[in-house]
Amino acid sequence: MRDSGLESSCLLFFFQDVPATLEALRHAGVKVWMLTGDKVETATCIAVSAGLKARQHSLTILSSQSIRTPSQTQEALERFAMGPSESVLVVDGRVLGAALQHFPHYFVRVAAQAPAVVCCRCSPTQKADVVRFVKKFTGRRACAVGDGGNDVSMIQAADVGIGIVGKEGRQASLAADFSITQFSHLRRLLLWHGRNAYQRSAKLAQFVIHRGLIIAFIQVIFSAIFYFIPLAIFQGWLQVGYATYYTMAPVFSLVLDEELPEDVVFMFPELYQTLKNGRVLSVKTFFGWVWKSIYQAAVVMMGAVALFENSFTNVVSITFTALILAELLNVASEIQTWHPLMIASEICTVVIYIFSMFILRSYFDITFIMTLTFWAKVTAVTLVSWVPIQIFKAVKKTLQPPQHAKLASP
């Protein structure tokens, strides 16, 4: 991050809600580094006025006026590392250049311990180098925010670049991944839109994997039951329909979901840390979806076999219908905030499937699917494949409530 370099008005930050934004980012667990071309006095004034330095923090200034050699720079960093942990580190351009040239790893490791870092008199190259070294030596994702042409290299070096459209032109916003008009918009961009984008992408990716795994496991179980005959249980239009108009709309409607209301996200910025920890998309959650796919595939396939009909077509009808309904229920159980398009996608999918059953007569026995026996068997198989998972999720939610429930509790 950098400031606009306006020495005459440190209070500019208050008009743009910068202190509130930085406070929210601090609670969200985001480390803020201020990279600016201003002199030490101006940068320190801005850091204090903007709330980058909290009341409980002290200031440690490493200036070229007292530090002239690389060895002195290293000694100063060692003293800082052994000092109080609640001290904001302020470094000027010459000291920063020496540190980045001779011992960048040690500098980043020491500076990362500080609640905030202010780098003054930085050149565009130094700004980009700081971003690259932070990414390299901490293993964290870096987001760079700038508003001028001298911030372009820094923005492009970061994992996510954000440009602010301002008096210094549009170079930064044109070079960035995202463009905003005020620094205060950063809070909404990260805490709200960033959260939703990550949650939706994670949920959609894992659900698409589940959608493919469950039908694959059904085929494996079917082949094992019937002595590995070279025959696909779902053929032709059933496979095409499963991948497209039977499941596509409900699954992709998950991109409209909102886990939490916007006011709750802003009230508890600490919730952002659950995303940083990878609890939404991880190896653990992936294998959770794998086991869910195995369980539901086993219930659907073996349930249809247990309720075996004389006709193979009837077995396929029960299995495929239970599979489609189970997938629709899976989508519904993952939704936190219903959107009209979500409801429409679920209803339209059911209507399309029932309508297609009367058209695809080579796959469905019309006489059988219009009996209560068929729907009773389908309902039984579907509920057995879906209800136990929901009971497990409810018990887990009670014993291990989500972070937002803990924060909201008195």
C-alpha positions as a Markdown table, in Angstrom:
| # | Residue | x | y | z |
|---|---|---|---|---|
| 1 | Met | 0.0 | 0.0 | 0.0 |
| 2 | Arg | 1.1 | 3.6 | -0.5 |
| 3 | Asp | -0.2 | 7.0 | 0.3 |
| 4 | Ser | -0.9 | 9.8 | -2.2 |
| 5 | Gly | 2.0 | 11.9 | -1.1 |
| 6 | Leu | 0.0 | 15.0 | -0.1 |
| 7 | Glu | 2.1 | 16.5 | 2.6 |
| 8 | Ser | -0.3 | 19.3 | 3.3 |
| 9 | Ser | -3.2 | 17.3 | 4.5 |
| 10 | Cys | -2.8 | 14.2 | 6.7 |
| 11 | Leu | -6.5 | 14.7 | 7.6 |
| 12 | Leu | -7.4 | 13.7 | 4.0 |
| 13 | Phe | -7.4 | 10.1 | 5.3 |
| 14 | Phe | -10.2 | 10.8 | 7.8 |
| 15 | Phe | -12.5 | 12.2 | 5.0 |
| 16 | Gln | -12.0 | 8.9 | 3.1 |
| 17 | Asp | -12.6 | 6.7 | 6.1 |
| 18 | Val | -9.1 | 5.3 | 5.9 |
| 19 | Pro | -8.7 | 4.8 | 9.7 |
| 20 | Ala | -11.8 | 2.7 | 9.7 |
| 21 | Thr | -10.6 | 0.7 | 6.7 |
| 22 | Leu | -7.2 | 0.0 | 8.2 |
| 23 | Glu | -8.8 | -1.0 | 11.5 |
| 24 | Ala | -11.0 | -3.5 | 9.7 |
| 25 | Leu | -8.1 | -4.9 | 7.8 |
| 26 | Arg | -6.1 | -5.2 | 11.1 |
| 27 | His | -8.9 | -7.2 | 12.7 |
| 28 | Ala | -9.2 | -9.3 | 9.6 |
| 29 | Gly | -5.6 | -10.4 | 10.1 |
| 30 | Val | -4.2 | -8.5 | 7.1 |
| 31 | Lys | -0.7 | -7.1 | 7.6 |
| 32 | Val | -0.4 | -3.6 | 6.1 |
| 33 | Trp | 2.9 | -2.2 | 4.7 |
| 34 | Met | 3.0 | 1.4 | 3.6 |
| 35 | Leu | 5.4 | 2.0 | 0.8 |
| 36 | Thr | 5.7 | 5.7 | -0.1 |
| 37 | Gly | 8.1 | 8.2 | -1.7 |
| 38 | Asp | 7.5 | 10.8 | 1.1 |
| 39 | Lys | 10.2 | 11.7 | 3.7 |
| 40 | Val | 10.2 | 10.0 | 7.1 |
| 41 | Glu | 8.4 | 12.9 | 8.9 |
| 42 | Thr | 5.5 | 13.1 | 6.4 |
| 43 | Ala | 5.1 | 9.3 | 6.2 |
| 44 | Thr | 5.1 | 9.0 | 10.0 |
| 45 | Cys | 2.5 | 11.7 | 10.3 |
| 46 | Ile | 0.3 | 9.9 | 7.7 |
| 47 | Ala | 0.8 | 6.6 | 9.4 |
| 48 | Val | -0.4 | 8.0 | 12.8 |
| 49 | Ser | -3.2 | 10.0 | 11.3 |
| 50 | Ala | -4.5 | 7.1 | 9.2 |
| 51 | Gly | -4.5 | 4.7 | 12.1 |
| 52 | Leu | -1.8 | 2.5 | 10.7 |
| 53 | Lys | -0.1 | 3.0 | 14.1 |
| 54 | Ala | -2.6 | 2.1 | 16.8 |
| 55 | Arg | -2.5 | 3.8 | 20.2 |
| 56 | Gln | -0.8 | 0.8 | 21.9 |
| 57 | His | 2.0 | 0.7 | 19.2 |
| 58 | Ser | 5.3 | 2.5 | 19.4 |
| 59 | Leu | 7.5 | 3.6 | 16.6 |
| 60 | Thr | 11.0 | 2.3 | 15.7 |
| 61 | Ile | 12.6 | 4.4 | 13.0 |
| 62 | Leu | 15.6 | 3.2 | 11.0 |
| 63 | Ser | 17.0 | 6.2 | 9.3 |
| 64 | Ser | 20.1 | 6.7 | 7.1 |
| 65 | Gln | 21.0 | 9.7 | 9.3 |
| 66 | Ser | 22.1 | 7.2 | 12.0 |
| 67 | Ile | 22.6 | 4.0 | 10.0 |
| 68 | Arg | 25.1 | 4.3 | 7.2 |
| 69 | Thr | 26.5 | 0.8 | 6.5 |
| 70 | Pro | 24.9 | -2.7 | 5.9 |
| 71 | Ser | 26.3 | -4.0 | 9.1 |
| 72 | Gln | 24.7 | -1.2 | 11.1 |
| 73 | Thr | 21.4 | -1.9 | 9.3 |
| 74 | Gln | 21.6 | -5.5 | 10.4 |
| 75 | Glu | 22.4 | -4.6 | 13.9 |
| 76 | Ala | 19.5 | -2.2 | 14.0 |
| 77 | Leu | 17.2 | -5.0 | 12.7 |
| 78 | Glu | 18.5 | -7.3 | 15.4 |
| 79 | Arg | 17.7 | -4.8 | 18.1 |
| 80 | Phe | 14.3 | -4.3 | 16.6 |
| 81 | Ala | 13.7 | -8.1 | 16.6 |
| 82 | Met | 14.6 | -8.3 | 20.3 |
| 83 | Gly | 12.5 | -5.3 | 21.2 |
| 84 | Pro | 8.8 | -5.0 | 21.9 |
| 85 | Ser | 6.6 | -6.8 | 19.5 |
| 86 | Glu | 4.0 | -4.0 | 19.3 |
| 87 | Ser | 6.3 | -1.5 | 17.5 |
| 88 | Val | 5.7 | -0.2 | 14.0 |
| 89 | Leu | 8.8 | -0.4 | 11.9 |
| 90 | Val | 9.7 | 2.8 | 9.9 |
| 91 | Val | 12.5 | 2.4 | 7.3 |
| 92 | Asp | 13.8 | 5.1 | 4.9 |
| 93 | Gly | 14.9 | 4.4 | 1.3 |
| 94 | Arg | 18.7 | 4.0 | 1.9 |
| 95 | Val | 18.3 | 1.6 | 4.8 |
| 96 | Leu | 15.7 | -0.3 | 2.9 |
| 97 | Gly | 18.0 | -0.5 | -0.2 |
| 98 | Ala | 20.9 | -1.9 | 1.9 |
| 99 | Ala | 18.6 | -4.5 | 3.5 |
| 100 | Leu | 17.1 | -5.6 | 0.3 |
| 101 | Gln | 20.5 | -5.9 | -1.4 |
| 102 | His | 22.5 | -7.7 | 1.3 |
| 103 | Phe | 20.0 | -9.7 | 3.5 |
| 104 | Pro | 16.4 | -9.5 | 2.1 |
| 105 | His | 15.3 | -12.7 | 3.8 |
| 106 | Tyr | 16.3 | -11.5 | 7.3 |
| 107 | Phe | 14.8 | -8.1 | 6.7 |
| 108 | Val | 11.4 | -9.6 | 5.6 |
| 109 | Arg | 11.4 | -12.1 | 8.5 |
| 110 | Val | 12.0 | -9.3 | 11.1 |
| 111 | Ala | 9.7 | -6.8 | 9.5 |
| 112 | Ala | 6.9 | -9.4 | 9.3 |
| 113 | Gln | 6.8 | -9.5 | 13.1 |
| 114 | Ala | 5.8 | -5.9 | 13.3 |
| 115 | Pro | 2.1 | -5.0 | 13.4 |
| 116 | Ala | 2.8 | -2.6 | 10.5 |
| 117 | Val | 5.7 | -1.4 | 8.4 |
| 118 | Val | 6.3 | 2.0 | 6.8 |
| 119 | Cys | 8.9 | 2.3 | 4.1 |
| 120 | Cys | 9.8 | 5.9 | 3.2 |
| 121 | Arg | 11.6 | 7.5 | 0.2 |
| 122 | Cys | 11.0 | 4.3 | -1.8 |
| 123 | Ser | 11.7 | 4.2 | -5.6 |
| 124 | Pro | 9.3 | 2.3 | -7.8 |
| 125 | Thr | 11.8 | -0.5 | -8.1 |
| 126 | Gln | 12.1 | -0.8 | -4.3 |
| 127 | Lys | 8.4 | -1.0 | -4.0 |
| 128 | Ala | 8.2 | -3.9 | -6.4 |
| 129 | Asp | 11.2 | -5.6 | -4.8 |
| 130 | Val | 9.5 | -5.4 | -1.3 |
| 131 | Val | 6.4 | -7.0 | -2.7 |
| 132 | Arg | 8.4 | -9.8 | -4.4 |
| 133 | Phe | 10.5 | -10.5 | -1.3 |
| 134 | Val | 7.5 | -10.6 | 0.9 |
| 135 | Lys | 5.8 | -13.1 | -1.4 |
| 136 | Lys | 9.0 | -15.2 | -1.6 |
| 137 | Phe | 10.1 | -15.3 | 2.0 |
| 138 | Thr | 6.7 | -15.4 | 3.8 |
| 139 | Gly | 4.8 | -17.6 | 1.4 |
| 140 | Arg | 1.8 | -15.3 | 1.8 |
| 141 | Arg | -0.3 | -13.7 | -0.9 |
| 142 | Ala | 0.4 | -10.0 | -1.4 |
| 143 | Cys | -2.1 | -7.3 | -2.4 |
| 144 | Ala | -0.7 | -4.0 | -3.6 |
| 145 | Val | -2.7 | -0.8 | -3.6 |
| 146 | Gly | -1.6 | 2.3 | -5.4 |
| 147 | Asp | -2.8 | 5.4 | -7.2 |
| 148 | Gly | 0.1 | 6.7 | -9.3 |
| 149 | Gly | 2.3 | 5.8 | -12.2 |
| 150 | Asn | 5.2 | 5.0 | -9.9 |
| 151 | Asp | 3.1 | 2.3 | -8.3 |
| 152 | Val | 2.6 | 0.3 | -11.5 |
| 153 | Ser | 5.6 | -2.0 | -11.0 |
| 154 | Met | 4.5 | -2.7 | -7.4 |
| 155 | Ile | 0.9 | -3.5 | -8.5 |
| 156 | Gln | 2.1 | -5.8 | -11.2 |
| 157 | Ala | 4.5 | -7.6 | -8.8 |
| 158 | Ala | 1.7 | -8.5 | -6.4 |
| 159 | Asp | -0.7 | -11.4 | -6.5 |
| 160 | Val | -3.6 | -9.0 | -6.6 |
| 161 | Gly | -3.1 | -5.4 | -7.8 |
| 162 | Ile | -5.6 | -2.7 | -6.9 |
| 163 | Gly | -5.5 | 0.7 | -8.5 |
| 164 | Ile | -7.1 | 3.9 | -7.2 |
| 165 | Val | -8.4 | 6.4 | -9.7 |
| 166 | Gly | -7.2 | 9.8 | -8.5 |
| 167 | Lys | -5.5 | 13.1 | -9.2 |
| 168 | Glu | -2.4 | 11.3 | -10.3 |
| 169 | Gly | -4.1 | 9.7 | -13.3 |
| 170 | Arg | -5.3 | 6.3 | -14.3 |
| 171 | Gln | -2.0 | 4.5 | -14.8 |
| 172 | Ala | -2.3 | 2.5 | -11.6 |
| 173 | Ser | -6.0 | 1.5 | -12.2 |
| 174 | Leu | -5.3 | 0.5 | -15.8 |
| 175 | Ala | -2.4 | -1.8 | -14.7 |
| 176 | Ala | -4.3 | -3.3 | -11.8 |
| 177 | Asp | -6.5 | -6.3 | -11.5 |
| 178 | Phe | -9.2 | -4.2 | -9.7 |
| 179 | Ser | -9.9 | -0.5 | -9.8 |
| 180 | Ile | -11.5 | 1.6 | -7.1 |
| 181 | Thr | -12.2 | 5.3 | -6.6 |
| 182 | Gln | -11.5 | 5.6 | -2.9 |
| 183 | Phe | -9.2 | 3.7 | -0.5 |
| 184 | Ser | -12.2 | 3.1 | 1.8 |
| 185 | His | -13.7 | 0.9 | -0.9 |
| 186 | Leu | -10.9 | -1.6 | -0.2 |
| 187 | Arg | -12.8 | -2.9 | 2.9 |
| 188 | Arg | -15.8 | -3.8 | 0.8 |
| 189 | Leu | -13.7 | -5.2 | -2.0 |
| 190 | Leu | -11.8 | -7.6 | 0.3 |
| 191 | Leu | -14.1 | -8.4 | 3.2 |
| 192 | Trp | -17.3 | -8.6 | 1.2 |
| 193 | His | -16.7 | -9.3 | -2.5 |
| 194 | Gly | -13.4 | -11.1 | -1.8 |
| 195 | Arg | -15.2 | -13.4 | 0.7 |
| 196 | Asn | -18.1 | -14.1 | -1.6 |
| 197 | Ala | -15.8 | -14.8 | -4.6 |
| 198 | Tyr | -13.7 | -17.2 | -2.6 |
| 199 | Gln | -16.6 | -19.0 | -0.9 |
| 200 | Arg | -18.5 | -19.4 | -4.1 |
| 201 | Ser | -15.5 | -20.6 | -6.1 |
| 202 | Ala | -14.6 | -23.1 | -3.5 |
| 203 | Lys | -18.1 | -24.4 | -3.2 |
| 204 | Leu | -18.7 | -24.6 | -6.9 |
| 205 | Ala | -15.3 | -26.3 | -7.6 |
| 206 | Gln | -15.9 | -29.0 | -5.0 |
| 207 | Phe | -19.5 | -29.5 | -6.1 |
| 208 | Val | -18.5 | -30.0 | -9.7 |
| 209 | Ile | -15.9 | -32.6 | -8.6 |
| 210 | His | -18.6 | -34.3 | -6.5 |
| 211 | Arg | -21.0 | -34.3 | -9.4 |
| 212 | Gly | -18.5 | -36.2 | -11.5 |
| 213 | Leu | -17.3 | -38.5 | -8.7 |
| 214 | Ile | -20.8 | -39.8 | -7.7 |
| 215 | Ile | -21.8 | -41.0 | -11.2 |
| 216 | Ala | -18.3 | -42.6 | -11.6 |
| 217 | Phe | -18.7 | -44.4 | -8.3 |
| 218 | Ile | -22.2 | -45.6 | -9.3 |
| 219 | Gln | -20.7 | -47.1 | -12.4 |
| 220 | Val | -17.9 | -48.8 | -10.4 |
| 221 | Ile | -20.4 | -50.3 | -8.0 |
| 222 | Phe | -22.7 | -51.4 | -10.8 |
| 223 | Ser | -19.8 | -53.1 | -12.6 |
| 224 | Ala | -18.7 | -54.9 | -9.4 |
| 225 | Ile | -22.3 | -56.1 | -8.7 |
| 226 | Phe | -22.8 | -57.4 | -12.2 |
| 227 | Tyr | -19.4 | -59.2 | -12.5 |
| 228 | Phe | -17.7 | -56.3 | -14.4 |
| 229 | Ile | -19.7 | -56.7 | -17.6 |
| 230 | Pro | -18.7 | -54.1 | -20.2 |
| 231 | Leu | -21.9 | -52.1 | -19.9 |
| 232 | Ala | -22.5 | -48.5 | -18.8 |
| 233 | Ile | -25.5 | -48.2 | -16.4 |
| 234 | Phe | -26.3 | -44.7 | -17.9 |
| 235 | Gln | -26.0 | -44.5 | -21.6 |
| 236 | Gly | -26.6 | -42.0 | -24.4 |
| 237 | Trp | -28.9 | -39.1 | -23.5 |
| 238 | Leu | -28.8 | -40.0 | -19.8 |
| 239 | Gln | -25.1 | -39.2 | -19.6 |
| 240 | Val | -25.5 | -36.1 | -21.7 |
| 241 | Gly | -28.5 | -34.9 | -19.7 |
| 242 | Tyr | -26.8 | -35.5 | -16.3 |
| 243 | Ala | -23.8 | -33.3 | -17.3 |
| 244 | Thr | -26.0 | -30.5 | -18.8 |
| 245 | Tyr | -29.7 | -29.7 | -18.4 |
| 246 | Tyr | -30.4 | -32.0 | -15.4 |
| 247 | Thr | -27.7 | -30.6 | -13.0 |
| 248 | Met | -25.9 | -27.7 | -14.6 |
| 249 | Ala | -28.3 | -24.9 | -13.7 |
| 250 | Pro | -28.8 | -25.8 | -10.0 |
| 251 | Val | -25.0 | -26.4 | -9.5 |
| 252 | Phe | -23.9 | -23.2 | -11.1 |
| 253 | Ser | -26.6 | -21.2 | -9.3 |
| 254 | Leu | -24.4 | -21.6 | -6.2 |
| 255 | Val | -22.4 | -18.6 | -7.5 |
| 256 | Leu | -25.3 | -16.5 | -6.3 |
| 257 | Asp | -25.1 | -17.7 | -2.7 |
| 258 | Glu | -24.1 | -15.5 | 0.2 |
| 259 | Glu | -23.0 | -17.3 | 3.3 |
| 260 | Leu | -23.4 | -14.2 | 5.6 |
| 261 | Pro | -25.2 | -10.9 | 5.4 |
| 262 | Glu | -23.1 | -7.9 | 4.5 |
| 263 | Asp | -23.6 | -6.1 | 7.8 |
| 264 | Val | -22.4 | -9.2 | 9.7 |
| 265 | Val | -19.2 | -9.4 | 7.6 |
| 266 | Phe | -18.4 | -5.8 | 8.3 |
| 267 | Met | -19.3 | -6.1 | 12.0 |
| 268 | Phe | -16.9 | -9.1 | 12.4 |
| 269 | Pro | -14.0 | -8.6 | 10.1 |
| 270 | Glu | -12.2 | -11.4 | 12.0 |
| 271 | Leu | -14.3 | -13.8 | 9.9 |
| 272 | Tyr | -11.9 | -13.1 | 7.0 |
| 273 | Gln | -9.2 | -15.1 | 8.9 |
| 274 | Thr | -11.2 | -18.3 | 8.3 |
| 275 | Leu | -10.6 | -17.8 | 4.6 |
| 276 | Lys | -6.9 | -17.2 | 5.1 |
| 277 | Asn | -6.6 | -20.5 | 7.0 |
| 278 | Gly | -8.0 | -22.4 | 4.0 |
| 279 | Arg | -10.9 | -24.0 | 6.0 |
| 280 | Val | -13.3 | -23.6 | 3.1 |
| 281 | Leu | -11.1 | -25.3 | 0.4 |
| 282 | Ser | -8.5 | -27.7 | 1.6 |
| 283 | Val | -7.4 | -31.4 | 1.4 |
| 284 | Lys | -9.8 | -32.1 | 4.3 |
| 285 | Thr | -12.8 | -30.6 | 2.7 |
| 286 | Phe | -11.9 | -32.3 | -0.6 |
| 287 | Phe | -11.9 | -35.7 | 1.0 |
| 288 | Gly | -15.1 | -34.9 | 2.7 |
| 289 | Trp | -16.7 | -34.5 | -0.6 |
| 290 | Val | -15.1 | -37.7 | -1.9 |
| 291 | Trp | -16.5 | -39.7 | 1.0 |
| 292 | Lys | -19.9 | -38.0 | 0.5 |
| 293 | Ser | -19.8 | -39.1 | -3.2 |
| 294 | Ile | -18.9 | -42.7 | -2.3 |
| 295 | Tyr | -21.7 | -42.9 | 0.3 |
| 296 | Gln | -24.4 | -41.5 | -1.9 |
| 297 | Ala | -23.3 | -43.6 | -4.9 |
| 298 | Ala | -23.4 | -46.7 | -2.8 |
| 299 | Val | -26.8 | -46.0 | -1.4 |
| 300 | Val | -28.3 | -45.1 | -4.7 |
| 301 | Met | -26.9 | -48.1 | -6.6 |
| 302 | Met | -27.3 | -50.7 | -3.9 |
| 303 | Gly | -30.7 | -49.3 | -2.9 |
| 304 | Ala | -31.9 | -49.8 | -6.4 |
| 305 | Val | -30.5 | -53.3 | -6.4 |
| 306 | Ala | -32.2 | -54.1 | -3.1 |
| 307 | Leu | -35.4 | -53.0 | -4.6 |
| 308 | Phe | -34.6 | -54.9 | -7.8 |
| 309 | Glu | -37.2 | -55.0 | -10.5 |
| 310 | Asn | -37.6 | -57.6 | -13.2 |
| 311 | Ser | -36.6 | -55.2 | -15.9 |
| 312 | Phe | -33.1 | -53.6 | -16.2 |
| 313 | Thr | -34.7 | -50.5 | -17.5 |
| 314 | Asn | -36.6 | -50.1 | -14.3 |
| 315 | Val | -33.4 | -50.4 | -12.2 |
| 316 | Val | -31.9 | -47.7 | -14.3 |
| 317 | Ser | -35.0 | -45.5 | -13.9 |
| 318 | Ile | -34.9 | -45.8 | -10.1 |
| 319 | Thr | -31.1 | -45.2 | -9.9 |
| 320 | Phe | -31.0 | -42.2 | -12.3 |
| 321 | Thr | -34.1 | -40.5 | -10.8 |
| 322 | Ala | -32.8 | -41.0 | -7.2 |
| 323 | Leu | -29.4 | -39.6 | -8.4 |
| 324 | Ile | -30.9 | -36.5 | -9.9 |
| 325 | Leu | -33.1 | -35.8 | -6.9 |
| 326 | Ala | -30.2 | -36.4 | -4.5 |
| 327 | Glu | -28.1 | -33.8 | -6.4 |
| 328 | Leu | -30.9 | -31.3 | -6.3 |
| 329 | Leu | -31.2 | -31.8 | -2.6 |
| 330 | Asn | -27.4 | -31.5 | -2.2 |
| 331 | Val | -27.5 | -28.1 | -3.9 |
| 332 | Ala | -30.4 | -27.0 | -1.8 |
| 333 | Ser | -28.7 | -28.0 | 1.4 |
| 334 | Glu | -25.5 | -26.0 | 0.5 |
| 335 | Ile | -27.4 | -22.8 | -0.1 |
| 336 | Gln | -27.3 | -20.2 | 2.7 |
| 337 | Thr | -29.2 | -17.4 | 1.1 |
| 338 | Trp | -31.9 | -18.2 | -1.4 |
| 339 | His | -32.0 | -16.2 | -4.7 |
| 340 | Pro | -35.0 | -16.3 | -7.1 |
| 341 | Leu | -32.8 | -17.7 | -9.8 |
| 342 | Met | -31.8 | -20.6 | -7.5 |
| 343 | Ile | -35.4 | -21.5 | -6.8 |
| 344 | Ala | -36.2 | -21.2 | -10.6 |
| 345 | Ser | -33.2 | -23.5 | -11.5 |
| 346 | Glu | -34.4 | -26.2 | -9.0 |
| 347 | Ile | -38.0 | -26.1 | -10.2 |
| 348 | Cys | -37.2 | -25.9 | -13.9 |
| 349 | Thr | -34.8 | -28.9 | -13.5 |
| 350 | Val | -37.5 | -31.0 | -12.0 |
| 351 | Val | -40.0 | -30.1 | -14.7 |
| 352 | Ile | -37.5 | -30.7 | -17.5 |
| 353 | Tyr | -36.5 | -34.1 | -16.0 |
| 354 | Ile | -40.1 | -35.3 | -15.6 |
| 355 | Phe | -41.0 | -34.0 | -19.1 |
| 356 | Ser | -37.9 | -35.8 | -20.6 |
| 357 | Met | -38.9 | -39.1 | -18.9 |
| 358 | Phe | -41.9 | -39.3 | -21.2 |
| 359 | Ile | -39.8 | -38.4 | -24.3 |
| 360 | Leu | -36.8 | -40.8 | -23.7 |
| 361 | Arg | -38.9 | -44.0 | -23.8 |
| 362 | Ser | -35.9 | -46.2 | -24.6 |
| 363 | Tyr | -34.6 | -45.3 | -21.1 |
| 364 | Phe | -37.8 | -45.2 | -19.1 |
| 365 | Asp | -40.8 | -47.5 | -18.9 |
| 366 | Ile | -43.8 | -45.1 | -19.0 |
| 367 | Thr | -46.1 | -47.6 | -17.3 |
| 368 | Phe | -43.7 | -48.2 | -14.5 |
| 369 | Ile | -42.7 | -44.5 | -13.8 |
| 370 | Met | -46.4 | -43.6 | -13.5 |
| 371 | Thr | -46.9 | -46.0 | -10.6 |
| 372 | Leu | -46.7 | -45.2 | -6.8 |
| 373 | Thr | -44.3 | -48.1 | -6.5 |
| 374 | Phe | -41.7 | -46.3 | -8.6 |
| 375 | Trp | -41.9 | -43.1 | -6.7 |
| 376 | Ala | -42.0 | -44.8 | -3.3 |
| 377 | Lys | -38.7 | -46.6 | -4.2 |
| 378 | Val | -37.1 | -43.5 | -5.6 |
| 379 | Thr | -38.1 | -41.5 | -2.5 |
| 380 | Ala | -36.8 | -44.1 | -0.1 |
| 381 | Val | -33.4 | -44.4 | -1.9 |
| 382 | Thr | -33.1 | -40.6 | -2.2 |
| 383 | Leu | -33.8 | -39.9 | 1.5 |
| 384 | Val | -31.5 | -42.6 | 2.7 |
| 385 | Ser | -28.7 | -41.1 | 0.6 |
| 386 | Trp | -29.3 | -37.5 | 1.7 |
| 387 | Val | -30.8 | -37.4 | 5.2 |
| 388 | Pro | -27.9 | -39.1 | 7.2 |
| 389 | Ile | -25.5 | -36.5 | 5.7 |
| 390 | Gln | -27.7 | -33.7 | 6.8 |
| 391 | Ile | -28.0 | -35.2 | 10.3 |
| 392 | Phe | -24.2 | -35.4 | 10.5 |
| 393 | Lys | -23.8 | -31.8 | 9.4 |
| 394 | Ala | -26.4 | -30.6 | 11.9 |
| 395 | Val | -24.6 | -32.5 | 14.8 |
| 396 | Lys | -21.2 | -31.1 | 13.7 |
| 397 | Lys | -22.6 | -27.6 | 13.5 |
| 398 | Thr | -23.9 | -27.9 | 17.0 |
| 399 | Leu | -20.7 | -29.4 | 18.5 |
| 400 | Gln | -18.4 | -27.2 | 16.4 |
| 401 | Pro | -20.3 | -24.0 | 15.5 |
| 402 | Pro | -18.9 | -21.8 | 12.7 |
| 403 | Gln | -16.8 | -18.8 | 13.6 |
| 404 | His | -19.5 | -16.3 | 12.9 |
| 405 | Ala | -21.9 | -18.0 | 15.4 |
| 406 | Lys | -19.2 | -17.8 | 18.1 |
| 407 | Leu | -18.6 | -14.1 | 17.5 |
| 408 | Ala | -22.3 | -13.3 | 17.5 |
| 409 | Ser | -22.9 | -15.2 | 20.7 |
| 410 | Pro | -22.9 | -13.1 | 23.9 |
